[in-house]
């Protein structure tokens, strides 16, 4: 076993997660200086005042943003970002290990496919077969599939599987709160390869 390759991968993955999570914070108008940009509210959403991207976020993200600002004020920007990256890294590795060794209670791959060269995870290909086992909201799945929101569907399934596994292994898969969910950035195009 090449331990240096594993160590190198872990370091690169950690750095990438920290960078991506930091960028998500900046996009939400949260700075590493402890200050945050003002927001402008609209019907059903808000955006970051004077932001370059002018993205409109749903009002549910406002609570997540406020929680994040509160956590950063208590612990510091770097510490919060580290904790979020550490948590997501551990969950990705645990689920990947479990799916490759066929330990997942739902016998389908969440992050990858058994078909060589196939990018889409098997769970997304056959999502309707796993609605009940994964405890998915049928209407939400249909709406996401119908609107071709594969990344959002992947996020929903992954978080749901983490929460399902939390009932079996609460030490490893503590329930995902709004703060962690807000920072879920994994793209199945990256993890399945």
N, C-alpha and C positions, 0 to 999 in steps of 0.2 A: 504494500500500500504506500502510495506516494504522499506522505504527510505534508510535505512542503507545498504540494499542489492544493491540498485541502485548505491549508492555512492561508495560502495566497488567495484562493477563491473567497474564503470567509472575510478576509480583510477588504478585498475589492467590493464584495457584496455589501458589507457594512458601510463602506464609504459611499457607495452608490445610493443606498437607502437614506443615509443621512443627508446627502445632497438633494435627493428628490423630495424628501420630507421638508427640508429647509425651503426649497423652492415653492412647495405648496403653501407653507406659512407666509412667504413673501407675497404670493398671489392673493392670499387672504388679507393682505395689508398688515401683517405682523412682522415686526423687525427684530433682529437679534439684539437691538439696543434696549429692548424692553418697552418700546413705544409701539403704538399701532396707529394705522391710518384711520381716518373717519370713514363712516359708511353712509351711503344714501339709500334710503328705503323706498321701494316701489310696491305696487300691489303684488303680493305673492313673492317678493324677493328683495334683494339688496345688491348693491355693488360697492366696490371700494372707490371712495371719492378720489378723483384725480389719478386713478390707475391707468396705465397704458392699455391694458387688455380690455377694460370695460365689460368684463364678464358679469352676468347677473346670476347670483347664487340664490337658491331657495331659502325661505325664512328658517327652515330647520337647521341650516348651516350657521345661522346667526348664533344660536345657542352653543353650537360646537365651537365657534370662533371665540365666544365669550369665555367658555370653559378653558380653552387653550390659553387665552391671555391671562386668565387667573392662575393657571398652572405655571406659566412662564414667570409671572410676577413672584410666585412662591419659590420656585426651584431654579429659575434661570433658563434662558433659551436653549443653550447647549445641552443641559441635563434633560429637558423634556424631549428634545429631538432624539437624543441618544436612547432614552427609554422606549420611545415609539419604534425606532429602528430595530432595537434589540428584540422587542416583542414580535414584530412582524417577521424578522429573520428567523427566529426560533419556530414560529408557526409554519412558515414555508418549509423549513427543513424537516420538521416533524411530519407534516402531511406528505411531503415528497417521500420520506422514508417509509411511511405507512402505506402509501399507494403502491410503491415499487415492490414491497414485501407482502402485499395483499392483506394488510392489517386493518384497513378502513372498514368500519361496519357496513357501509354502503359499498358494495363491490364494484365501484367505478372509479376511474382516475379523475381527480379533481384538477390537477395541474398539468397533465400531459395526456398523451394518447398511447395506446399499445400499438397502434399502427405506425410503422416507421415513416418518417417524413410528414406526418400529419401534424399540423400546428394546433388546431383547435382541440381543447381538452375533451376527452370522451364524454364527460358529464354534460357538456353543452350540446354535443351532437345528439344525445339521447335524453335530453332534459325532461321530457314528458314522462319517461319511464321511472323517474326518481322523485317526482313531486312529493309523494307521501313519505318516502323514506327519508328525504332530506328536510321534510317539514317546510316545504316552500309554499308561498302564497301563489296559488294557481293563477289568479287574475294578474298579479304582478309579472309572473313569468310570461304569460301570453302577451301582455302589453310590451314588455321588453323585446321579446322575440319578433313580434309584429312590426315594431319600429326599428329593428336591426340594431339594437343597443347591446351588442355582445359584450363589450367591456363592462357595462353596468350590470349585466346579467352575471358575468363571471364574478364580479365583486360581491354581488348578492349571494351567490351560491357558496363562494369561499367563506364569507363571513358566517353564513348559516351553518356550514359544516364545522367551522371552528367552535361555534356556540353549541352545536350538537355534541361534539367531542368533549366540550367542557363539562358535560353531565357525566361523562365516563372518566375523564382525567382532569379534574378541576385545577390541579397543580400546574399542568402544562397549558391548558386552554381556558384560562380565566375568561369569564364573560367579557365580550367586547362592548365597551361603552361608546358613547358618542365621540369622545375624544379620539380613541383609536380608530374607529370607523371612518372618521373624518380624514385620517391620514393613510387610508388604504390606497396605495398607489400601484400595486402590482398589476402588470399587464401580462395576460397569459401568453402573449407572443414572446415575452422575455423568459418566463419561468419554465415553459414547457420544452425549451430547447436544451 
